[in-house]
Amino acid sequence: MPLMDSTYGIRRMLLIVASALPALSQSPPPSAGRPWHSLDERQIIKDADRFHQPAFRVEPDKTYSLAELIDIAEAHNPETRVAWERARAQTDMLGIARSELYPVLSAIALSGVDRSEVPFGSQFYRQTVSGFQISLDLNYTIFDFGARRGRIDAERARVLAANVGFNDTHRKLIYEVEQAYYRLLNNSSQEGAARASLANAQAVQQAAEARLRGGLAALPDVLEARSATAQAQYDLQDVIGAEEIARGDLATTLGTSATAMIRVQSLGDMPTPAAVGESVDQAIDRALQQRPDLQEQVAGIRQANAEQKEARADYYPKLNVRATSSVQSLYLLQQTLPSGHTTDLTGGLAFSLNWTVFDGGARRKRVAEADAANRRAQAQAGAARDRIEDEVWTAYSNLSTAFRQRDAATALLDAATQSYSAALESYNYGVRNLLDVTAAQKVLAQARSADVLARTRVLSALADLAFRTGDSIQAGPRRPQP
């Protein structure tokens, strides 16, 4: 007997410890001084590995256009999938709200046995009743003064908001792809400019070394030229690193691995208009018609109006009807009495009128809340209009500035190229000193970088204006897109 008690005690202790392990794995860390690794961490890591997006192949030898990359991003970036599933779920919610316009029909099947002792006189007699029943129950709201219609209109407004939100996701994604594309385009072109600047610095160094060998230059001139070459080499490596980062950013925006090798067009292959070609008022008017985020705010006003209608309907009665129909089959067994059986069709029809006479002001507060929500939605829409107008104005101004900077950068590059060529030629003839040549070479390098930046800034500003006006998601844009 003591052995049995001890075995039982050990089993009970093991059961308590086993039941406490999950709780211990979820307990907080013992102190704030070290990282906390629970038993469930490995399982979480395994679960996270299952949610990878399906990979797609980027052809490393193909040169992709911006339009092709936008199509890839829209098909594979997970953000579009999230917005799409959200819109689909909201459509299902609208279907749920519409189902209230129809009756609810329920089928019920019951089977049971009831056994009891029934008193009769001074004796008790056993009675057993077994039965089977199938029932149909129909409930329908005949009239509710617009409460259901208000809920349906509210869900319809939410569907509209989800749909335009889906469009806005595409608008933002297109803009992200464009900006990542132009950053990569700028860095790639900057690499070419940096290599050209390195070649110029090496040419100056070679000229200085040649003059030193001929006794026409001093050693400090050669050291200055070598320093300029090293600086050009350093600038080139900095640009190459920025280009690698920009390439990874573009690949991530597309929805693929950051290590994917994506080739883009050269800056010279990207056509750009010579000027804006429209007034800022036209751009603002178009933005107010096309921007999905403003349409989402207007959908919010519709939703608030519908919720007002639903809240006011609570002041009025609701008329419901209920109809039931049942088929019963009963068997009766009684002690000392003959058994019995019956089968019959039963049912009923009832109308109910429900009207809340007093609720302590709850309905009034709900109506006031709905009114406030409506006013808030209208104010948010007004604020969105003001914000959009300011965004378009800023984008338009930036684009105009980018066009002027591009013209100035072109003139600067021409002048710097001529100045460098003249300075190097004069140095070879001994007319100019090395400091003049290296200064002209640095100005030329800056002019090349500024020219590349100015040209890509025009493309980026064009994309920004298309993003602010909503042109980027229109099937037929009204003005040339980059």
C-alpha positions in Angstrom: 0.0 0.0 0.0 2.8 2.5 0.7 4.4 1.6 -2.7 1.1 2.4 -4.4 0.8 5.7 -2.6 4.3 6.7 -3.6 3.8 5.8 -7.3 0.6 7.8 -7.3 2.4 10.8 -5.8 5.2 10.6 -8.4 2.6 10.5 -11.3 0.7 13.4 -9.9 3.9 15.5 -9.5 5.0 14.7 -13.1 1.5 15.7 -14.3 1.7 19.0 -12.5 5.2 19.7 -13.9 4.1 18.8 -17.4 1.1 21.1 -17.2 3.3 24.0 -15.9 5.8 23.8 -18.7 3.7 25.8 -21.3 3.1 28.5 -18.7 6.8 28.7 -17.9 7.6 29.0 -21.6 5.3 32.1 -21.7 6.6 33.7 -18.5 8.4 37.0 -18.7 12.2 37.1 -18.7 13.8 36.8 -15.2 15.7 40.1 -15.7 16.2 43.0 -18.1 19.9 42.4 -18.4 19.9 39.6 -21.0 17.9 38.6 -24.1 15.1 36.2 -23.5 14.8 33.0 -25.6 11.7 30.9 -24.8 10.9 27.4 -25.8 8.4 28.6 -28.4 11.0 30.8 -30.2 12.2 28.0 -32.5 8.6 27.2 -33.4 7.9 30.8 -34.2 11.0 30.9 -36.5 9.7 27.8 -38.3 6.3 29.3 -38.7 7.8 32.5 -40.2 9.6 30.5 -42.8 6.3 29.2 -44.2 5.1 32.7 -45.1 7.6 33.5 -47.8 6.2 34.9 -51.0 6.5 32.7 -54.1 9.7 33.7 -55.8 9.7 34.9 -59.4 12.7 35.0 -61.8 14.3 38.2 -62.9 16.3 37.8 -66.1 19.8 39.1 -65.3 20.8 39.7 -68.9 17.6 41.6 -69.8 17.4 45.4 -69.7 14.0 46.2 -68.1 12.0 49.3 -68.9 10.2 51.2 -66.2 6.8 50.0 -67.5 7.9 46.4 -67.3 9.1 46.8 -63.7 5.9 48.4 -62.7 3.9 45.5 -64.1 6.2 43.1 -62.2 5.7 45.0 -58.9 1.9 45.1 -59.2 1.8 41.4 -59.8 4.3 40.3 -57.0 4.5 43.0 -54.3 2.6 41.7 -51.3 1.0 45.1 -50.5 -1.3 44.7 -53.6 -2.3 41.3 -52.3 -3.1 42.7 -48.9 -5.3 45.5 -50.4 -7.0 43.1 -52.7 -7.9 40.6 -50.0 -9.1 43.5 -47.8 -11.4 44.7 -50.6 -12.7 41.1 -51.2 -13.4 40.7 -47.4 -15.3 44.0 -47.4 -17.4 42.8 -50.3 -18.4 39.8 -48.3 -19.4 42.1 -45.4 -21.8 43.9 -47.8 -23.3 40.5 -48.7 -23.9 39.8 -45.0 -25.6 43.1 -44.6 -27.8 42.5 -47.7 -28.9 39.1 -46.2 -30.9 40.9 -43.6 -33.4 41.8 -46.4 -34.3 38.1 -46.6 -36.1 35.8 -44.1 -34.1 33.4 -42.0 -35.3 29.8 -42.3 -34.1 27.2 -39.8 -34.6 23.5 -39.7 -34.6 21.7 -36.4 -34.7 18.0 -35.7 -35.5 16.7 -32.2 -35.6 13.3 -30.7 -35.8 12.3 -27.1 -37.3 10.0 -24.4 -39.0 11.2 -21.3 -39.5 8.7 -18.5 -41.4 9.6 -15.3 -43.6 8.3 -12.5 -47.1 9.7 -12.8 -49.3 9.7 -9.6 -52.8 8.3 -9.9 -54.7 8.0 -6.6 -52.5 6.5 -4.1 -50.3 4.8 -6.7 -47.5 5.9 -9.1 -47.4 4.5 -12.6 -44.3 4.6 -14.8 -44.9 6.5 -18.1 -42.4 6.6 -21.0 -42.9 9.1 -23.9 -40.5 8.9 -26.9 -40.8 11.3 -29.7 -39.3 12.6 -32.9 -40.0 16.1 -34.4 -38.9 18.0 -37.4 -39.6 21.8 -37.5 -39.2 24.6 -39.8 -38.8 28.1 -38.3 -39.1 31.2 -40.4 -38.3 34.7 -39.1 -38.5 37.9 -41.1 -38.4 41.6 -40.3 -41.2 43.2 -42.3 -40.4 46.8 -41.6 -37.8 48.6 -39.5 -37.9 52.2 -40.8 -34.6 52.0 -42.8 -32.3 50.4 -40.2 -31.3 47.5 -42.5 -31.0 49.9 -45.5 -28.7 52.1 -43.4 -26.5 49.1 -42.6 -26.4 48.1 -46.2 -25.5 51.6 -47.4 -22.8 51.8 -44.7 -21.2 48.5 -45.9 -21.5 49.7 -49.5 -19.6 52.8 -48.6 -17.0 50.7 -46.9 -16.7 48.5 -50.1 -16.2 51.7 -52.1 -13.5 52.9 -49.7 -11.8 49.5 -49.9 -11.8 49.6 -53.7 -10.4 53.1 -53.9 -7.9 52.1 -51.2 -6.8 49.2 -53.4 -6.3 51.8 -56.2 -4.3 54.0 -53.9 -2.1 51.0 -53.0 -1.3 50.7 -56.7 -0.7 54.4 -56.9 1.8 54.4 -54.0 3.5 51.2 -55.3 3.9 52.7 -58.8 5.5 55.8 -57.2 7.8 53.7 -55.1 9.0 51.7 -58.2 9.5 54.9 -60.1 11.5 56.5 -57.4 13.6 53.4 -56.8 14.1 53.1 -60.6 15.3 56.7 -60.9 17.6 56.4 -57.9 19.2 53.4 -59.6 19.3 55.2 -62.9 21.0 58.2 -61.2 23.5 56.1 -59.4 24.3 54.1 -62.6 24.8 57.3 -64.5 26.8 58.8 -61.7 29.1 55.8 -61.9 29.7 56.6 -65.6 30.4 60.2 -64.7 32.8 59.2 -61.9 34.7 56.9 -64.2 35.0 59.7 -66.7 36.3 62.0 -63.9 38.8 59.3 -62.9 40.0 59.1 -66.5 40.4 62.9 -66.5 42.4 62.8 -63.2 44.6 60.1 -64.6 45.2 62.1 -67.7 46.3 65.1 -65.6 48.5 62.8 -63.5 50.1 61.3 -66.6 50.7 64.8 -68.0 52.3 66.0 -64.7 54.6 62.9 -64.5 55.6 63.4 -68.1 56.6 67.0 -67.4 58.4 65.9 -64.3 60.5 63.4 -66.3 61.2 66.2 -68.8 62.3 68.5 -66.0 59.4 70.9 -66.6 57.5 70.3 -63.5 58.2 69.9 -59.8 57.4 66.9 -57.6 54.7 68.7 -55.6 52.7 69.0 -58.9 52.9 65.2 -59.4 51.8 64.6 -55.8 48.9 67.0 -56.2 47.8 65.1 -59.4 48.1 61.7 -57.7 46.0 63.1 -54.8 43.3 64.2 -57.3 43.4 60.7 -58.9 43.0 59.0 -55.5 40.1 61.3 -54.6 38.4 60.4 -58.0 38.9 56.7 -57.2 37.4 57.2 -53.8 34.4 59.0 -55.3 33.9 56.2 -57.8 33.8 53.5 -55.1 31.3 55.6 -53.1 29.0 55.8 -56.2 29.4 52.0 -56.8 28.2 51.3 -53.3 25.2 53.6 -53.6 24.3 51.9 -56.9 24.3 48.5 -55.2 22.0 49.7 -52.5 19.7 51.3 -55.0 19.6 48.1 -57.0 18.6 46.1 -53.8 15.9 48.7 -53.0 14.4 48.4 -56.5 14.4 44.6 -56.2 12.7 44.7 -52.8 10.0 47.1 -54.1 9.3 44.6 -56.9 8.7 41.9 -54.3 11.8 39.8 -55.0 15.1 39.2 -53.2 17.4 42.2 -52.7 20.2 40.2 -54.3 18.4 40.0 -57.7 20.4 41.6 -60.5 18.2 44.0 -62.4 19.4 45.9 -65.4 17.8 49.2 -66.2 17.9 51.5 -69.2 20.5 54.2 -69.5 19.7 57.8 -68.7 20.1 58.7 -72.4 17.3 56.3 -73.4 14.7 58.0 -71.1 12.7 60.6 -73.1 11.7 63.7 -71.2 9.5 66.6 -72.2 11.1 70.1 -72.6 8.5 71.8 -70.3 5.6 71.1 -68.0 3.0 71.6 -70.7 0.0 72.5 -68.5 -1.0 75.0 -65.9 -1.0 74.3 -62.2 -4.7 74.9 -62.0 -5.3 72.1 -64.5 -3.1 69.7 -62.5 -5.0 70.6 -59.3 -8.4 70.1 -60.9 -7.3 66.7 -62.2 -6.0 65.7 -58.9 -9.3 66.5 -57.1 -11.1 64.2 -59.6 -8.6 61.3 -59.6 -7.0 61.0 -56.2 -8.1 57.7 -54.6 -7.4 59.0 -51.0 -9.9 61.9 -51.6 -12.4 59.4 -53.0 -11.9 57.3 -49.8 -12.7 60.3 -47.7 -15.9 61.0 -49.7 -16.8 57.3 -49.2 -16.4 57.9 -45.5 -19.0 60.7 -45.7 -21.4 58.2 -47.4 -20.8 55.7 -44.6 -21.4 58.4 -41.9 -24.7 59.3 -43.6 -25.8 55.7 -43.7 -24.9 55.3 -40.0 -27.0 58.4 -39.2 -29.9 56.8 -40.9 -29.5 53.5 -39.0 -29.2 55.4 -35.7 -32.4 57.4 -36.2 -34.3 54.2 -37.1 -34.0 53.1 -33.5 -36.6 55.6 -32.6 -39.3 53.7 -34.5 -40.8 50.2 -34.0 -39.9 47.1 -35.8 -42.5 44.7 -37.2 -41.5 41.0 -37.4 -43.2 37.8 -38.4 -42.5 34.3 -37.3 -43.9 31.1 -38.8 -43.3 27.6 -37.5 -44.3 24.2 -38.9 -43.5 20.9 -37.2 -44.1 17.2 -37.8 -44.3 15.2 -34.6 -44.3 11.5 -34.0 -45.0 10.5 -30.3 -45.0 7.1 -28.6 -46.5 6.5 -25.2 -45.7 3.5 -22.9 -47.6 3.4 -19.6 -47.5 0.8 -16.9 -50.6 -1.4 -16.8 -52.1 0.6 -19.6 -52.0 0.1 -23.4 -49.4 2.0 -25.4 -50.2 4.9 -27.7 -48.9 6.6 -30.8 -49.7 9.8 -32.7 -48.4 11.7 -35.7 -49.5 15.2 -36.5 -48.5 18.4 -38.3 -48.4 21.4 -36.0 -47.4 25.0 -36.5 -48.0 28.6 -35.7 -47.9 32.2 -37.0 -47.1 35.2 -34.9 -46.5 39.0 -35.6 -44.6 41.1 -33.1 -44.2 44.8 -32.9 -41.1 45.9 -30.9 -40.8 49.5 -29.8 -38.3 50.8 -27.3 -40.2 53.4 -25.3 -37.4 54.4 -22.9 -33.7 53.5 -22.9 -32.1 56.2 -20.7 -31.0 58.4 -23.6 -29.0 55.7 -25.4 -30.6 56.3 -28.8 -30.2 60.0 -28.5 -26.5 59.6 -27.8 -26.1 57.2 -30.7 -27.7 59.7 -33.0 -25.4 62.5 -31.6 -22.4 60.2 -32.1 -23.4 59.6 -35.7 -24.0 63.3 -36.4 -20.5 64.0 -35.0 -19.0 61.3 -37.1 -20.6 62.8 -40.2 -19.3 66.2 -39.4 -15.8 64.7 -38.8 -15.9 62.9 -42.1 -16.8 66.1 -44.0 -14.0 68.0 -42.2 -11.5 65.2 -43.1 -12.6 65.4 -46.7 -12.0 69.2 -46.7 -8.6 68.8 -45.1 -7.7 66.1 -47.7 -8.7 68.6 -50.5 -6.4 71.3 -49.0 -3.6 68.8 -48.6 -3.9 67.5 -52.2 -3.9 71.1 -53.6 -0.7 71.9 -51.6 0.9 68.6 -52.7 0.2 69.3 -56.4 1.4 72.9 -56.1 4.6 71.7 -54.5 5.2 69.0 -57.1 4.4 71.4 -59.9 6.9 73.9 -58.5 9.6 71.2 -58.1 9.1 70.1 -61.7 9.4 73.6 -63.0 12.6 74.0 -60.9 13.9 70.7 -62.2 13.5 71.8 -65.8 15.4 75.1 -65.1 18.1 73.2 -63.2 18.5 70.8 -66.1 19.1 73.6 -68.6 21.6 75.2 -66.2 23.4 71.9 -65.6 23.7 71.4 -69.4 25.3 74.8 -69.8 27.5 74.2 -66.8 28.7 70.9 -68.2 29.5 72.4 -71.6 31.5 75.3 -70.0 33.3 73.0 -67.6 34.3 70.6 -70.4 35.7 73.4 -72.5 37.5 74.9 -69.4 39.1 71.6 -68.6 40.3 70.9 -72.1 41.7 74.4 -72.4 43.5 74.2 -69.0 45.0 70.8 -69.8 46.2 71.9 -73.2 47.7 75.1 -71.7 49.4 73.1 -69.0 51.0 70.8 -71.6 52.4 73.9 -73.3 53.6 75.3 -70.0 51.2 78.3 -70.0 49.0 77.2 -67.0 50.1 75.6 -63.7 48.8 72.3 -62.3 46.6 73.9 -59.7 44.6 75.4 -62.5 44.2 72.1 -64.3 43.2 70.2 -61.1 40.7 72.9 -60.3 39.2 72.7 -63.8 39.1 68.9 -63.5 37.2 69.1 -60.1 34.7 71.6 -61.6 34.2 69.2 -64.5 33.6 66.3 -62.2 31.0 68.3 -60.3 29.4 69.4 -63.5 29.0 65.8 -64.7 27.5 64.8 -61.4 25.2 67.8 -61.5 24.1 67.1 -65.0 23.2 63.5 -64.2 21.4 64.6 -61.0 19.5 67.3 -62.9 18.3 65.0 -65.6 17.1 62.3 -63.2 15.5 64.9 -61.0 13.3 65.9 -64.0 12.2 62.3 -64.3 11.6 62.0 -60.6 9.7 65.3 -60.5 7.5 64.1 -63.4 6.7 60.9 -61.5 6.0 62.9 -58.4 3.5 65.1 -60.2 1.8 62.1 -61.7 1.6 60.6 -58.3 0.1 63.7 -56.7 -2.5 64.1 -59.5 -3.4 60.4 -59.7 -2.3 60.2 -63.3 -0.1 57.1 -62.6 -3.1 54.8 -62.1 -5.3 56.1 -65.0 -5.8 53.9 -68.0 -5.3 56.8 -70.4 -3.1 59.5 -68.9 -3.9 63.0 -70.1 -0.2 64.0 -70.4 3.0 62.2 -71.3 4.4 60.2 -68.5 8.1 59.5 -67.9 
